[in-house]
Amino acid sequence: MNAVTTTLPSTLKLKIDLTDDQFFEMCQKNRDYQFERIASGELLIMPPTGSDTGRRNVKLTTQLDIWNSESNLGEVFDSSTGFTLPNGAERSPDASWVKIERWNALTPEQQEKFAPICPDFVVELRFHTDLLKDLQEKMQEYIENGAQLGWLIDRKNKQVEIYRPGKDVEILDNPASLSGENILPGFVLNLQQIM
């Protein structure tokens, strides 16, 4: 008997018409998957990350949260948090941060669901099956929708791409750390346990 091996894409795209409330409810009832919806309305279904990626993502989010607890400048969100961007896409960065004034300007109802706001700072951590092109487009979308700083951490190529509004993407080869610049003043991400 011959075994057949198929390679499935890491992300499945479907075109399904759902209201914002229906999309939110579907996400709540299917917590074993991560859902995103791009501006055109296509639904993206992603499996849970592998254990190693999840472990590294926690280290990233923990460093960000420790800095934020000391600075008290905003709110930190993990990879299970969805945001509705101004272009209508619903996205879930691996880690993100929103300035406290912007977060507090939202109503409690807006904060409860997928907040209608683009984070000021976003991070995507590339999993080995992620297509780099897809993540680069996602990072550009964040910047076009209001993010002030974005990091695409590409473990596969040992690089970090830094995204800023109105500037070319900066690529760093195997950096030991990253600065939060003036967006996250005083924050330095140690990449030793993440890369």
DODREN-342790 format. One record per residue (C-alpha): x, y, z; residue number from 1. Coordinates in pm, whole numbers, plus 50000, padded with zeros to 5 digits. Each point is the difference from the previous one (the first is absolute). Layout:
BEGIN
TIKOL       X       Y       Z     i
TIKOL       X       Y       Z   NUM
...
//
This chain:
BEGIN
TIKOL       X       Y       Z     i
TIKOL   50000   50000   50000     1
TIKOL   50147   50338   49899     2
TIKOL   49965   50296   50231     3
TIKOL   49893   50327   49843     4
TIKOL   50149   50314   50144     5
TIKOL   49836   50334   49940     6
TIKOL   50116   50336   50111     7
TIKOL   49723   50228   50111     8
TIKOL   50045   50375   50006     9
TIKOL   50057   50149   50345    10
TIKOL   49708   50235   49934    11
TIKOL   49670   49915   49836    12
TIKOL   49810   50279   49817    13
TIKOL   49621   49995   49967    14
TIKOL   49749   50252   49872    15
TIKOL   49711   50004   50249    16
TIKOL   49761   50288   50059    17
TIKOL   49981   50064   50373    18
TIKOL   49894   50305   50197    19
TIKOL   50249   50131   50256    20
TIKOL   49792   49844   50279    21
TIKOL   49984   49663   49820    22
TIKOL   50376   50004   49942    23
TIKOL   50065   50080   50367    24
TIKOL   49763   49722   50114    25
TIKOL   50163   49747   49766    26
TIKOL   50342   50088   50143    27
TIKOL   49870   49957   50356    28
TIKOL   49849   49660   49925    29
TIKOL   50313   49869   49821    30
TIKOL   50285   50097   50229    31
TIKOL   50228   49722   49876    32
TIKOL   50049   50197   49679    33
TIKOL   50110   50350   49924    34
TIKOL   49781   50190   49757    35
TIKOL   50075   50320   49816    36
TIKOL   49803   50178   49732    37
TIKOL   50172   50208   49732    38
TIKOL   49852   50326   49870    39
TIKOL   49840   49825   49700    40
TIKOL   49802   49780   50239    41
TIKOL   50192   49676   49950    42
TIKOL   50023   49792   50314    43
TIKOL   50343   49869   50097    44
TIKOL   50009   49687   50216    45
TIKOL   50328   49915   50170    46
TIKOL   50079   49701   50220    47
TIKOL   50149   50051   50345    48
TIKOL   50372   50075   49994    49
TIKOL   50253   49733   50082    50
TIKOL   50119   49974   50358    51
TIKOL   50341   50155   49927    52
TIKOL   49846   50304   49830    53
TIKOL   49751   50041   50286    54
TIKOL   50284   49985   50253    55
TIKOL   50197   50266   49817    56
TIKOL   49691   50218   49958    57
TIKOL   49939   49994   50377    58
TIKOL   50356   50118   50062    59
TIKOL   49944   50289   49758    60
TIKOL   49665   50101   50152    61
TIKOL   50137   49967   50355    62
TIKOL   50287   50239   49931    63
TIKOL   49757   50250   49848    64
TIKOL   49759   49968   50293    65
TIKOL   50276   50045   50262    66
TIKOL   50110   50322   49828    67
TIKOL   49639   50119   49977    68
TIKOL   49931   49922   50368    69
TIKOL   50288   50229   50093    70
TIKOL   49926   50277   49747    71
TIKOL   49619   49986   50023    72
TIKOL   49972   50154   49652    73
TIKOL   49755   49762   49838    74
TIKOL   49850   49653   49978    75
TIKOL   50171   49680   49881    76
TIKOL   49818   49728   49805    77
TIKOL   50090   49641   49915    78
TIKOL   49955   49800   49682    79
TIKOL   49642   49901   50076    80
TIKOL   49880   50363   49985    81
TIKOL   49814   50121   49693    82
TIKOL   49983   50361   49879    83
TIKOL   49775   50149   49733    84
TIKOL   50224   50223   49791    85
TIKOL   49873   50318   49829    86
TIKOL   49999   49817   49663    87
TIKOL   49754   49743   50143    88
TIKOL   50249   49713   50039    89
TIKOL   49996   49810   50327    90
TIKOL   50354   49907   50097    91
TIKOL   50180   49836   50293    92
TIKOL   50367   50098   50034    93
TIKOL   50224   49766   50201    94
TIKOL   50058   50285   50247    95
TIKOL   49874   50356   49998    96
TIKOL   49973   50317   50204    97
TIKOL   49756   50293   49999    98
TIKOL   50062   50340   50162    99
TIKOL   49789   50041   50312   100
TIKOL   49820   50314   49872   101
TIKOL   49890   49821   49685   102
TIKOL   49889   49690   50191   103
TIKOL   49806   50205   50257   104
TIKOL   49822   50190   49720   105
TIKOL   49823   49676   49901   106
TIKOL   49669   49909   50160   107
TIKOL   49984   49693   50227   108
TIKOL   49801   49823   49726   109
TIKOL   50273   50075   49744   110
TIKOL   50269   49875   50238   111
TIKOL   49807   49678   50063   112
TIKOL   49988   49883   49637   113
TIKOL   50256   50056   49723   114
TIKOL   50093   50356   50084   115
TIKOL   49957   50236   49700   116
TIKOL   50356   50125   50018   117
TIKOL   50338   49924   49849   118
TIKOL   50264   49943   50267   119
TIKOL   50280   50257   50019   120
TIKOL   50255   49718   50011   121
TIKOL   49976   49651   49849   122
TIKOL   50222   49692   49984   123
TIKOL   49971   49696   49779   124
TIKOL   50216   49696   50075   125
TIKOL   50053   49787   49690   126
TIKOL   49915   49633   50047   127
TIKOL   50194   49763   49774   128
TIKOL   49698   49934   49774   129
TIKOL   49903   50369   49968   130
TIKOL   50058   50157   49662   131
TIKOL   50223   50303   50043   132
TIKOL   49813   50191   49728   133
TIKOL   49669   49960   50186   134
TIKOL   50148   50132   50324   135
TIKOL   50167   50291   49820   136
TIKOL   49664   50097   49849   137
TIKOL   49838   49974   50342   138
TIKOL   50268   50226   50153   139
TIKOL   49949   50256   49723   140
TIKOL   49625   49987   50067   141
TIKOL   50058   50083   50367   142
TIKOL   50214   50302   49906   143
TIKOL   49744   50120   49742   144
TIKOL   49730   49977   50268   145
TIKOL   50180   50199   50269   146
TIKOL   50270   49788   50165   147
TIKOL   50304   50213   50087   148
TIKOL   50251   49717   50033   149
TIKOL   50000   49636   49894   150
TIKOL   50245   49715   50031   151
TIKOL   49992   49689   49783   152
TIKOL   50225   49749   50176   153
TIKOL   50109   49747   49740   154
TIKOL   50158   49714   50195   155
TIKOL   50045   49793   49684   156
TIKOL   50236   50255   49841   157
TIKOL   50131   50144   50332   158
TIKOL   49881   50348   49900   159
TIKOL   49772   50270   50133   160
TIKOL   49810   50235   49771   161
TIKOL   49910   50334   50158   162
TIKOL   49697   50186   49866   163
TIKOL   49936   50373   50054   164
TIKOL   49755   50239   49830   165
TIKOL   50148   50185   49704   166
TIKOL   50332   49813   50011   167
TIKOL   50154   49707   49816   168
TIKOL   50005   49669   50184   169
TIKOL   50322   49959   50197   170
TIKOL   50146   49648   50010   171
TIKOL   50231   49891   50281   172
TIKOL   50205   49680   49980   173
TIKOL   49992   49791   50318   174
TIKOL   49968   50292   50247   175
TIKOL   50047   49932   50373   176
TIKOL   49735   50256   50098   177
TIKOL   49750   50251   49863   178
TIKOL   49919   50351   50122   179
TIKOL   49643   50121   50044   180
TIKOL   50123   50339   49877   181
TIKOL   49780   50298   50088   182
TIKOL   49682   49790   49968   183
TIKOL   50090   49778   50298   184
TIKOL   50250   50224   50184   185
TIKOL   50254   49800   50197   186
TIKOL   49883   49659   49872   187
TIKOL   50272   49766   49876   188
TIKOL   49903   49651   49884   189
TIKOL   50262   49735   50073   190
TIKOL   49986   49763   49703   191
TIKOL   50221   49722   50141   192
TIKOL   49709   49774   50097   193
TIKOL   49777   50109   49710   194
TIKOL   50221   49959   49693   195
//
